[in-house]
Amino acid sequence: MPSLKDLKNRIGSVKNTRKITKAMQMVAAAKLRRAQEAAEAARPYADRMAAVMAGLTAAAAGSDMAPRLLAGTGEDRRHLLVVMTSERGLAGGFNSSIVKLARLRLQELQAQGKQVSILTVGKKGREQLKREYGDLFVNHVDLSEVKRIGYDNARAIADEILDRFDNGEFDVATLFYNRFESVISQVPTARQVIPAVIEEGEAGASPLYDYEPDENAILNDLLPRSVATQVFAALLENAASEQGARMTAMDNATRNAGDMIDRLTTVYNRSRQAAITKELIEIISGAEAL
């Protein structure tokens, strides 16, 4: 049985921890609002970009002159997995859910005899994958100094992906991130960005136009922008998901700390009462002996 002093110290320590987790919960809640607004504001642009791309690719997909970003290399042998996580932890299962999805895809591809390489964005994903798949890493993007995600950050990541594709390092590139749905729901998502994939139903979303110059010329300009747009949208979804997950995790930690304080206080009071009772018995026994 711990001493009264030890119990008192533990109660004080847990109370300090509860103050920290409560403060982190409030900070995450404040950041979540801005991140959620940014993610939701980017969705209409990304959706409209997808609709425009659908109209263009519907006409160009079967052409011999179709851009490589649309037609691909003609092979499905080498895959680049772009795993996007956070720079910091204490966000519940936010990072591990992304890594789990990426790991499952990686194992599936390797079982099929595919060649896999990994590009990580965010320290936590790198830490989890480096131990087991360190030999597959081609690079890591550090965003720890970035206070607020901007399009320039996405453009830099997209440029690296495009450069590696132009250099013939892979045939298929897939982004892994969490899509924000609510504070308690973030959905691990895999999205192929190279070759471009038009979601079902998008191809008919854009009316018919006559393009000048032709579709292929326009696609040569728009496809790289589309990759950057999808990377940017994924970064914003991740930012909102991270704050939602951290807010939930810190709320749970604060509640757990409160429950622990209640339990420790009960044990402390019982131990203190037992000690007082013991002292009274000793005093009474001594008085009777006299």
C-alpha positions as CSV (number, residue, x, y, z in Angstrom):
1,M,0.0,0.0,0.0
2,P,1.5,3.4,-1.0
3,S,2.1,5.9,1.8
4,L,-0.1,8.9,2.2
5,K,2.8,11.1,0.9
6,D,3.1,9.0,-2.2
7,L,-0.6,9.1,-2.9
8,K,-0.7,12.9,-2.4
9,N,2.2,13.3,-4.8
10,R,0.5,11.1,-7.4
11,I,-2.8,13.0,-7.1
12,G,-0.9,16.3,-7.6
13,S,1.0,14.8,-10.6
14,V,-2.3,13.6,-12.3
15,K,-3.9,17.0,-11.6
16,N,-1.0,18.7,-13.4
17,T,-1.4,16.3,-16.3
18,R,-5.1,17.0,-16.5
19,K,-4.3,20.7,-16.8
20,I,-2.0,20.1,-19.7
21,T,-4.4,17.8,-21.6
22,K,-7.2,20.2,-21.0
23,A,-5.1,23.1,-22.4
24,M,-4.1,20.9,-25.4
25,Q,-7.8,20.1,-26.0
26,M,-8.7,23.8,-26.1
27,V,-5.8,24.6,-28.5
28,A,-6.8,21.8,-30.8
29,A,-10.4,23.0,-30.8
30,A,-9.3,26.5,-31.8
31,K,-7.0,25.1,-34.6
32,L,-9.7,22.7,-35.7
33,R,-12.1,25.5,-36.7
34,R,-9.6,27.1,-39.0
35,A,-8.4,23.8,-40.4
36,Q,-11.9,22.6,-41.0
37,E,-12.9,25.8,-42.8
38,A,-9.8,25.5,-45.0
39,A,-10.5,21.9,-45.9
40,E,-14.2,22.5,-46.7
41,A,-13.4,25.6,-48.7
42,A,-10.9,23.6,-50.9
43,R,-13.4,20.8,-51.7
44,P,-15.6,22.7,-54.2
45,Y,-12.4,23.8,-56.1
46,A,-11.1,20.2,-56.2
47,D,-14.5,18.9,-57.2
48,R,-14.8,21.4,-60.0
49,M,-11.3,20.7,-61.2
50,A,-12.2,17.0,-61.3
51,A,-15.3,17.8,-63.3
52,V,-13.3,19.9,-65.9
53,M,-10.7,17.2,-66.1
54,A,-13.4,14.6,-66.7
55,G,-14.7,16.4,-69.7
56,L,-11.2,16.8,-71.2
57,T,-10.0,13.2,-70.5
58,A,-13.2,11.7,-71.9
59,A,-12.2,12.9,-75.3
60,A,-8.4,12.5,-74.9
61,A,-8.2,9.1,-73.1
62,G,-8.3,7.0,-76.2
63,S,-6.0,9.2,-78.2
64,D,-2.4,8.1,-79.1
65,M,-1.3,11.6,-78.1
66,A,-2.8,11.5,-74.6
67,P,-0.4,12.9,-72.0
68,R,1.6,10.4,-69.9
69,L,0.0,11.7,-66.7
70,L,-3.3,10.5,-68.1
71,A,-2.3,7.4,-70.1
72,G,0.4,6.3,-67.7
73,T,3.6,4.4,-68.8
74,G,1.6,1.4,-70.0
75,E,2.9,-0.7,-67.1
76,D,1.8,-1.4,-63.5
77,R,5.0,-2.6,-62.1
78,R,6.5,0.2,-60.0
79,H,4.4,2.0,-57.3
80,L,5.1,5.1,-55.3
81,L,3.2,5.4,-52.0
82,V,3.0,9.0,-50.7
83,V,2.2,8.6,-47.0
84,M,1.0,11.8,-45.5
85,T,0.9,12.0,-41.6
86,S,1.5,14.7,-39.0
87,E,4.7,16.0,-37.5
88,R,3.5,15.5,-33.9
89,G,1.8,12.8,-31.9
90,L,-0.8,12.8,-29.2
91,A,-3.6,12.6,-31.8
92,G,-5.1,9.2,-31.0
93,G,-5.1,6.8,-33.9
94,F,-4.8,9.5,-36.5
95,N,-1.3,8.6,-37.7
96,S,-1.5,4.8,-37.2
97,S,-4.7,4.5,-39.2
98,I,-3.0,6.1,-42.3
99,V,0.1,4.0,-41.8
100,K,-2.0,0.9,-41.4
101,L,-3.8,1.5,-44.8
102,A,-0.4,2.2,-46.5
103,R,1.2,-0.9,-45.0
104,L,-1.7,-3.1,-46.2
105,R,-1.4,-1.7,-49.7
106,L,2.3,-2.1,-49.6
107,Q,2.1,-5.8,-48.5
108,E,-0.6,-6.4,-51.2
109,L,1.6,-5.0,-53.9
110,Q,4.7,-6.9,-52.8
111,A,2.6,-10.1,-52.7
112,Q,1.8,-9.4,-56.4
113,G,5.5,-9.0,-57.2
114,K,5.3,-5.2,-57.6
115,Q,8.2,-2.8,-56.9
116,V,7.3,-0.3,-54.2
117,S,8.9,2.9,-53.0
118,I,7.8,5.3,-50.3
119,L,7.8,9.0,-50.0
120,T,6.7,10.3,-46.5
121,V,5.2,13.6,-45.6
122,G,5.2,14.1,-41.8
123,K,7.5,12.7,-39.2
124,K,5.1,10.2,-37.6
125,G,4.5,8.2,-40.7
126,R,8.3,8.1,-41.3
127,E,9.0,6.8,-37.8
128,Q,6.4,4.0,-38.1
129,L,7.4,2.8,-41.5
130,K,11.2,3.4,-41.3
131,R,11.8,0.5,-39.0
132,E,10.3,-2.1,-41.3
133,Y,10.6,-0.6,-44.7
134,G,13.5,1.8,-44.5
135,D,15.1,0.4,-47.6
136,L,12.1,1.4,-49.7
137,F,12.3,5.1,-48.8
138,V,13.1,7.5,-51.6
139,N,12.7,10.8,-49.6
140,H,11.0,12.5,-46.7
141,V,9.2,15.9,-46.7
142,D,9.6,17.8,-43.4
143,L,6.8,20.3,-42.6
144,S,7.6,20.8,-38.9
145,E,8.5,24.4,-39.5
146,V,5.3,25.1,-41.4
147,K,2.7,26.9,-39.3
148,R,-0.1,26.9,-41.8
149,I,-0.3,24.7,-44.9
150,G,-0.3,26.6,-48.1
151,Y,-0.5,25.8,-51.8
152,D,3.2,26.3,-52.2
153,N,3.8,23.4,-49.8
154,A,1.6,21.2,-52.0
155,R,3.2,22.5,-55.1
156,A,6.7,21.5,-53.9
157,I,5.5,17.9,-53.0
158,A,3.7,17.6,-56.3
159,D,6.8,18.8,-58.2
160,E,8.9,16.1,-56.6
161,I,6.3,13.4,-57.5
162,L,6.1,14.7,-61.1
163,D,9.9,14.8,-61.4
164,R,10.2,11.2,-60.2
165,F,7.6,10.2,-62.7
166,D,9.4,12.0,-65.6
167,N,12.6,10.2,-64.5
168,G,10.8,6.9,-64.9
169,E,11.0,5.9,-61.2
170,F,7.4,4.6,-60.9
171,D,4.3,3.8,-62.9
172,V,1.6,4.5,-60.3
173,A,1.5,7.1,-57.5
174,T,-1.0,7.0,-54.6
175,L,-1.6,9.4,-51.8
176,F,-2.5,8.2,-48.3
177,Y,-4.2,10.5,-45.9
178,N,-7.2,11.0,-43.6
179,R,-10.3,12.6,-45.0
180,F,-12.1,14.8,-42.4
181,E,-15.7,14.0,-41.7
182,S,-16.2,15.1,-38.1
183,V,-14.4,15.6,-34.8
184,I,-14.8,11.9,-34.0
185,S,-14.6,10.5,-37.6
186,Q,-11.5,10.7,-39.9
187,V,-11.5,8.2,-42.8
188,P,-8.1,6.8,-44.0
189,T,-8.1,7.3,-47.7
190,A,-5.9,6.1,-50.7
191,R,-6.2,8.2,-53.8
192,Q,-4.3,7.5,-57.0
193,V,-3.0,10.6,-58.6
194,I,-0.8,9.2,-61.4
195,P,-2.0,8.1,-63.9
196,A,-5.0,10.4,-63.4
197,V,-8.2,8.6,-62.3
198,I,-11.6,10.0,-63.1
199,E,-14.1,8.9,-60.5
200,E,-17.3,7.2,-61.7
201,G,-20.0,9.8,-62.5
202,E,-17.6,12.6,-63.1
203,A,-17.2,12.0,-66.8
204,G,-20.7,13.2,-67.5
205,A,-20.5,16.1,-65.1
206,S,-19.0,18.5,-67.6
207,P,-20.9,19.7,-70.7
208,L,-19.5,19.4,-74.2
209,Y,-17.2,22.1,-75.4
210,D,-14.9,22.8,-78.3
211,Y,-11.5,23.4,-76.9
212,E,-8.8,25.6,-78.3
213,P,-6.1,24.4,-78.4
214,D,-7.1,20.8,-78.4
215,E,-7.8,18.7,-75.3
216,N,-4.3,17.1,-75.2
217,A,-2.6,20.5,-75.1
218,I,-4.8,21.7,-72.3
219,L,-4.4,18.5,-70.4
220,N,-0.6,18.9,-70.6
221,D,-1.0,22.1,-68.6
222,L,-3.9,21.0,-66.3
223,L,-2.7,17.5,-65.3
224,P,0.3,18.8,-63.3
225,R,-1.9,21.4,-61.6
226,S,-4.4,18.7,-60.9
227,V,-1.8,16.6,-59.0
228,A,-0.8,19.7,-57.0
229,T,-4.5,20.4,-56.2
230,Q,-5.1,16.9,-55.0
231,V,-1.9,17.0,-52.8
232,F,-3.1,20.4,-51.4
233,A,-6.6,19.0,-50.7
234,A,-5.1,16.0,-49.0
235,L,-2.9,18.2,-46.8
236,L,-5.8,20.3,-45.8
237,E,-8.0,17.2,-45.0
238,N,-5.1,15.9,-42.9
239,A,-4.7,19.1,-41.0
240,A,-8.4,19.2,-40.1
241,S,-8.4,15.4,-39.2
242,E,-5.3,15.8,-37.1
243,Q,-6.8,18.6,-34.9
244,G,-10.1,16.7,-34.6
245,A,-8.3,13.5,-33.6
246,R,-6.1,15.4,-31.1
247,M,-9.1,17.2,-29.6
248,T,-10.9,13.9,-29.1
249,A,-7.7,12.2,-27.7
250,M,-7.0,15.1,-25.2
251,D,-10.7,15.1,-24.1
252,N,-10.5,11.4,-23.4
253,A,-7.2,11.9,-21.6
254,T,-8.7,14.7,-19.5
255,R,-11.6,12.5,-18.6
256,N,-9.3,9.6,-17.7
257,A,-7.2,11.8,-15.5
258,G,-10.3,13.0,-13.7
259,D,-11.3,9.4,-13.1
260,M,-7.8,8.5,-11.8
261,I,-7.9,11.5,-9.5
262,D,-11.2,10.3,-8.1
263,R,-9.9,6.8,-7.5
264,L,-6.6,8.0,-5.9
265,T,-8.5,10.5,-3.7
266,T,-10.7,7.6,-2.5
267,V,-7.7,5.5,-1.7
268,Y,-6.0,8.4,0.0
269,N,-9.0,9.2,2.2
270,R,-9.4,5.5,3.2
271,S,-5.7,5.2,4.0
272,R,-5.8,8.5,6.0
273,Q,-8.9,7.3,7.9
274,A,-7.2,4.0,8.6
275,A,-4.1,5.7,9.9
276,I,-6.2,8.0,12.1
277,T,-8.2,5.0,13.4
278,K,-5.0,3.2,14.2
279,E,-3.6,6.1,16.1
280,L,-6.8,6.4,18.1
281,I,-6.7,2.8,19.0
282,E,-3.1,3.1,20.1
283,I,-3.9,6.1,22.2
284,I,-6.9,4.4,23.8
285,S,-5.0,1.2,24.4
286,G,-2.2,3.2,26.0
287,A,-4.6,5.1,28.3
288,E,-6.3,1.8,29.4
289,A,-2.9,0.4,30.2
290,L,-2.3,3.2,32.6
